[in-house]
Amino acid sequence: TKNELSAAGVKVVIWKKRDLEKNNMHAILAVGRASSEEPCLIKLHYKPKGKAQKKIALVGKGVTYDSGGLSIKPSDSMFDMKIDMTGAATVIGIIKAAAEAKLPVEILGFVPAVENSIAGNAYKPGDIISTYSGKTIEVLNTDAEGRIIMADALKLASENEPDEIFDFATLTGACVVALGMYTAGVFTKSENI
């Protein structure tokens, strides 16, 4: 909770719908607009006492429930879609643990939190969404919502000029098909993995 994070020394700021609108976070707003739960962006900041050895940004996909939107998932594929916020939970957990351990690293966290629902105002295949960066996304499938919300959060993370950015997201079931349930897929420019 926010109180636990604050007690550990983590600053928490939550941008609600009004803040998202003011800051042109149209990708997060588009995906979350059909839900009765308003979308938000959770910003976390842990700064150690003394000089930080590094500044790291973590971005975590926070889709609290994913119906697939208008590109609706089959019923069998919807049952456990509350797990689509695993990236968000990972980011929050890492920052809390780092703060409690008093690591000498500054860590910024960005969690776009939405529910991908169906309603008359839902975003649709064919929509063009302007993102926080000013670039646009043409929606082909509303069940690719994670990539859309991460666009706004990753741009905001990059503006903070961290040494490294790590993002955590459940973006495709194809990764499970390729690697199994217990191996994460990693995309990086680094040869040292």
C-alpha positions as CSV (number, residue, x, y, z in Angstrom):
1,T,0.0,0.0,0.0
2,K,0.9,3.6,-0.3
3,N,1.5,3.8,3.5
4,E,3.9,0.8,3.5
5,L,5.9,2.4,0.6
6,S,6.0,5.8,2.3
7,A,7.2,4.2,5.6
8,A,10.0,2.5,3.6
9,G,11.1,5.8,2.2
10,V,9.5,5.7,-1.2
11,K,7.7,8.8,-2.5
12,V,4.4,7.8,-4.2
13,V,2.5,10.1,-6.6
14,I,-0.7,8.9,-8.3
15,W,-1.8,10.7,-11.5
16,K,-5.6,10.2,-11.7
17,K,-7.6,10.8,-14.9
18,R,-7.5,14.6,-14.6
19,D,-3.6,14.4,-14.3
20,L,-3.4,12.0,-17.2
21,E,-5.5,14.4,-19.4
22,K,-3.4,17.4,-18.4
23,N,-0.2,15.5,-19.2
24,N,-1.4,14.1,-22.6
25,M,-1.2,10.4,-21.5
26,H,-3.8,9.5,-24.2
27,A,-2.6,5.9,-24.6
28,I,-3.4,5.1,-20.9
29,L,-6.6,7.0,-21.1
30,A,-7.8,5.2,-24.2
31,V,-7.2,1.7,-22.9
32,G,-8.8,2.5,-19.5
33,R,-11.8,4.6,-20.6
34,A,-14.4,1.8,-20.8
35,S,-13.9,0.7,-17.2
36,S,-15.9,2.0,-14.2
37,E,-12.4,2.2,-12.5
38,E,-10.6,5.2,-13.8
39,P,-7.1,4.7,-15.2
40,C,-4.1,6.1,-13.3
41,L,-0.3,6.3,-13.4
42,I,1.5,5.4,-10.3
43,K,4.9,7.1,-9.9
44,L,7.4,5.8,-7.3
45,H,10.7,7.3,-6.3
46,Y,13.3,5.9,-3.9
47,K,16.4,8.0,-3.4
48,P,19.1,6.8,-1.0
49,K,20.8,9.0,1.5
50,G,24.1,10.1,0.1
51,K,25.2,9.8,-3.5
52,A,23.4,7.2,-5.6
53,Q,25.7,4.9,-7.6
54,K,23.2,4.7,-10.4
55,K,19.7,6.0,-11.4
56,I,17.4,3.2,-12.7
57,A,13.9,3.5,-14.0
58,L,11.4,0.6,-13.8
59,V,8.2,0.5,-15.8
60,G,5.6,-2.2,-15.0
61,K,2.4,-3.0,-16.9
62,G,-0.6,-2.7,-14.6
63,V,-3.6,-4.1,-16.4
64,T,-5.7,-5.0,-13.4
65,Y,-8.1,-7.1,-15.5
66,D,-7.9,-7.8,-19.3
67,S,-11.1,-8.8,-21.1
68,G,-9.3,-8.2,-24.4
69,G,-11.6,-5.2,-24.9
70,L,-13.6,-5.2,-28.1
71,S,-11.2,-7.8,-29.4
72,I,-12.6,-10.0,-26.7
73,K,-10.7,-13.0,-25.4
74,P,-12.3,-16.4,-25.3
75,S,-13.9,-17.2,-21.9
76,D,-11.2,-19.8,-21.1
77,S,-8.5,-17.2,-21.7
78,M,-10.2,-14.6,-19.4
79,F,-10.3,-16.5,-16.1
80,D,-6.9,-15.5,-14.8
81,M,-6.5,-12.1,-16.5
82,K,-6.2,-10.4,-13.1
83,I,-2.5,-11.6,-13.4
84,D,-2.0,-9.0,-16.2
85,M,-0.7,-6.6,-13.5
86,T,2.3,-8.8,-12.7
87,G,4.7,-6.2,-14.2
88,A,3.3,-3.6,-11.9
89,A,3.6,-5.8,-8.9
90,T,7.2,-6.6,-9.8
91,V,8.1,-2.9,-10.0
92,I,6.4,-2.0,-6.7
93,G,8.0,-5.0,-5.0
94,I,11.5,-4.2,-6.2
95,I,11.3,-0.6,-5.2
96,K,9.9,-1.5,-1.7
97,A,12.7,-4.1,-1.2
98,A,15.4,-1.7,-2.4
99,A,14.2,1.0,0.0
100,E,14.0,-1.4,2.9
101,A,17.5,-2.6,2.1
102,K,18.7,1.0,1.8
103,L,20.4,0.2,-1.5
104,P,22.7,3.0,-2.8
105,V,20.7,3.2,-6.1
106,E,18.1,5.8,-7.0
107,I,15.1,4.0,-8.4
108,L,12.1,5.5,-10.3
109,G,9.0,3.5,-10.9
110,F,6.2,4.0,-13.4
111,V,3.1,1.9,-13.3
112,P,0.3,2.6,-15.8
113,A,-2.8,1.1,-14.2
114,V,-5.9,0.3,-16.2
115,E,-8.7,-2.2,-16.7
116,N,-9.2,-3.2,-20.3
117,S,-13.0,-3.4,-20.4
118,I,-15.9,-3.4,-22.9
119,A,-18.4,-0.5,-23.1
120,G,-19.9,1.8,-25.6
121,N,-17.0,4.2,-25.2
122,A,-14.3,1.5,-25.5
123,Y,-11.3,2.1,-27.8
124,K,-11.7,0.2,-31.1
125,P,-9.7,-1.5,-33.7
126,G,-8.9,1.2,-36.3
127,D,-8.6,4.0,-33.7
128,I,-5.5,6.2,-33.9
129,I,-4.2,7.2,-30.5
130,S,-1.8,10.1,-29.8
131,T,0.7,9.1,-27.2
132,Y,2.6,11.2,-24.6
133,S,5.6,11.2,-26.9
134,G,3.5,12.8,-29.7
135,K,3.8,9.7,-31.8
136,T,0.6,7.9,-32.8
137,I,-0.5,4.2,-32.5
138,E,-3.0,2.6,-34.9
139,V,-5.0,0.0,-32.9
140,L,-5.3,-3.3,-34.8
141,N,-6.3,-5.4,-31.8
142,T,-7.6,-4.0,-28.4
143,D,-6.1,-7.1,-26.7
144,A,-2.6,-5.6,-27.4
145,E,-3.4,-3.0,-24.6
146,G,-0.1,-3.5,-22.7
147,R,2.0,-2.1,-25.5
148,I,-0.2,0.9,-25.8
149,I,-0.1,1.9,-22.1
150,M,3.6,1.1,-21.8
151,A,4.2,3.7,-24.6
152,D,3.2,6.6,-22.3
153,A,5.0,5.2,-19.3
154,L,8.2,4.4,-21.1
155,K,8.4,7.9,-22.6
156,L,7.9,9.5,-19.2
157,A,10.6,7.2,-17.7
158,S,13.1,8.2,-20.4
159,E,12.5,11.9,-19.7
160,N,14.0,11.4,-16.2
161,E,17.3,10.4,-17.9
162,P,18.0,7.2,-16.0
163,D,21.2,5.2,-16.6
164,E,19.0,2.2,-17.3
165,I,15.3,1.4,-18.0
166,F,13.8,-2.0,-17.3
167,D,10.3,-2.8,-18.2
168,F,8.2,-5.7,-16.9
169,A,5.1,-6.8,-18.8
170,T,3.0,-9.7,-19.6
171,L,2.7,-8.8,-23.3
172,T,2.1,-12.1,-25.1
173,G,1.1,-15.7,-24.4
174,A,3.4,-16.7,-27.2
175,C,6.3,-16.3,-24.8
176,V,4.9,-19.1,-22.7
177,V,4.5,-21.3,-25.8
178,A,8.2,-20.7,-26.7
179,L,9.8,-20.7,-23.2
180,G,7.4,-22.4,-20.8
181,M,5.8,-21.2,-17.6
182,Y,9.0,-20.5,-15.6
183,T,11.3,-18.7,-18.0
184,A,11.1,-15.0,-18.7
185,G,11.6,-13.7,-22.2
186,V,14.2,-10.9,-22.2
187,F,14.7,-8.3,-25.0
188,T,18.0,-6.4,-24.7
189,K,20.9,-5.0,-26.7
190,S,23.3,-6.5,-24.2
191,E,25.3,-9.5,-25.2
192,N,26.1,-10.3,-21.5
193,I,23.0,-12.1,-20.4
